[in-house]
Amino acid sequence: MEDNPRGRCPAAHPEDPTPCDGPPVVTVLDAKNAGVVGCAHHGARMLASMHGARVVPLPDAPQGTAIDVFKAADGIRPFPWLAGAPRTRDEQLSRAEVRARAAGLAEVVAELDQDQAPELAVPAGPVETSPRGVHSDAEQGAALLAVLAEAGVELGEHDRRIVEWLAGWEWSTVATVASWVRRAGQEPGR
């Protein structure tokens, strides 16, 4: 590991204080095929931190090493050595956390009949004062999805991600946006 003055593999980020877990066994390639070799530990951490990256084993790596690194990266948040900041947006979470979040919201919506939408008071008219209340992200997302469905809005994949993102805001914001959708859907000629 002479390539790194700190005695670690080239994939170890300078700000990442963790040690290598062995010799370099993989190459992590970015979206343009520029790559760096690394131990399994730092290879996974780098893979988790890069959008559009992939991992390939070095020729002398044990069989299945790249798959193991790929699976490990799935549960690692991007730039895991950056601690202390809240991580709430999808790009700040591990891929596994993003899938779980999306699945949780989808399950809540799938379980709701139109009559079972959460009893969250979405204003029907102009919002004069901040709507009050504290609700889970899943409840807020389900309420917003119910209002969108009520207004006849067809959702694409990106739309659903934005609903999920918006559901993470405080209720006063979600309720106001949902109120706009509800009122726009009730406009004559719509």
N, C-alpha and C positions, 0 to 999 in steps of 0.2 A: 504494500500500500504506500509505496514511495511517492505516488502522485499527489498525496494530500499531506501538507506539512503537519497537520494535527494527528497523523497516524490513523486516519479513518478513510473509508472508501470514497471515491470521487462523488458518489451520489449523496453523501452526507452534506446537508445544507450548513453553511458556516454558522448560522444561528441555532442550529439543532444541537443540543448538548448531549444527546444520547450516543452511546458507543455502538460500534458495529457488532453484529451477532455472528460474524464469521467472515470468510473471504468473499470477494465479489463473485456472485453467481448469476446475475441477470444484467441486462441492458434495458434501461427505460428510454423509450423513444417518444419524442414529442410529435405533434401533428405534422411536422415537416421532416420527420425521420432523423432529426439530430438526437444523438443519444449519449448516455453516460452509464458507465458500469457501476454496480453497487452490490452491497451485501443484501440479503433478503430483507432485513429490517429497514434500511434506508431506501432500498428500492421501492418497498411498499409505501413508505412515507412520501417519497417523491411522486409516485404514481397517483396517490390520493390527492396530491396538491396540483396536479396538472390536468387541464381540460383536453380531451382528445388524445391522451397518451396511451401507450401500450407497452407491454413488457415481453421480452424474449429471453430465453435462457442462454447463458454462455455455453459454448460447446462441451465443457467438462462439468457442467452443473448436474447434480443428481436429477433423475427423471421426476417431472412434476413440479420442479422448483418454480417455474414461471406461473403455473396455476396457483401454487401456494401464495406467492407474492400478490397475485391478482386478487385472490380471496381475502388476504389480509388487508389490502388497500381498501376494499369495499367497506370495512368498518372503521377506517381511520379518517378523521376530519382533516380537511386541507390545512397545511401549515400547522401541524399539531404542536409545534414548539412555541407558537404564539398563544400564550395563556392569558387569562384575565378578561378578555373582551367577550361580551355576550355573543352567542352564535345562534341566530334565529332564522336567517335567510338560507334558502336551499344551497347556495354556493358556499356557505360557511359550514355546512353539515356534511357528514359522510354520506356516501351513496346509499348505504343501508338505512340511515336515518331518513333520508329523503323519500325512499320507497315506503318505509313504515309510516311516515307522515301522510303520504298520498293515499296509502291503503286505508289508514284509519279514517280519513275524511271520506273516502269513497264508501267505506262500510257504513258510516253514519248515514250518508245520503241514501244508500241502497236500502237501509232498514226503514227509512221513513216513507210512509204513504203521504200523499198530499195533505190528508187530514191530521197527520201526526207531526207536522213541522213544529219545531221548537216554539214555545210560546214566548218569543222575544218580540217586544213591541217595536215594530218597524213603523215609523211615522208615515201616515197616509197623506199628509199635507206638508206645506212648507215648515222647515225646522227652525224654530225661533230660539230654542235653548238646547244646550247639549244633552242628547239622550244619555240617561244614566243606567248603570248596571255593569256587572262583571259576569262574563260568561266564558265558557271554554272556547278554544279555537274551533273545535269540532262543532259546537252548537252555533257559533257565529257563522262558520262556513256553511252549515246546513241551512241556516236561515237565509243567507245570501243566495245560495243555490235555489231555494224554494221561491224566492222573489224573482230570480232570473227565469225560472221555469214558468212561473205565473205570468210573466211578461212575454213569454214565447221566445226567449233568447236561446239560440242554439249555441252550444259551447264546443270549442276545439280544445286540444290538449294544452295549448298555451293559456287559453282562457281559464281552464281549471287550475293551472299553476298560480295564476294571478288571484283567483278566488281564494286559494289556500294561503297565499301571501297576505292578502287583505284580511283574512280571518284572524291573522295574528296581531292585528292592530287592536286598539281599545274599542269598546263597544260603541262609543259616540261616533267614531269614524265609520265603522261598519254600518251602523244603523242609518247614518246620513246618506251614505252611498246607496244602500239598499232602498232608502226612501226615494232617491232620485230615479232608480230603476223602476220601482213600483209606480211612481207618478208618471214617468215617461210611457210605461206600458198601458196606462189608463187614458192617455191622451186620445181625444176623438180622432178617428182616421188612422189609428196605428194598428 
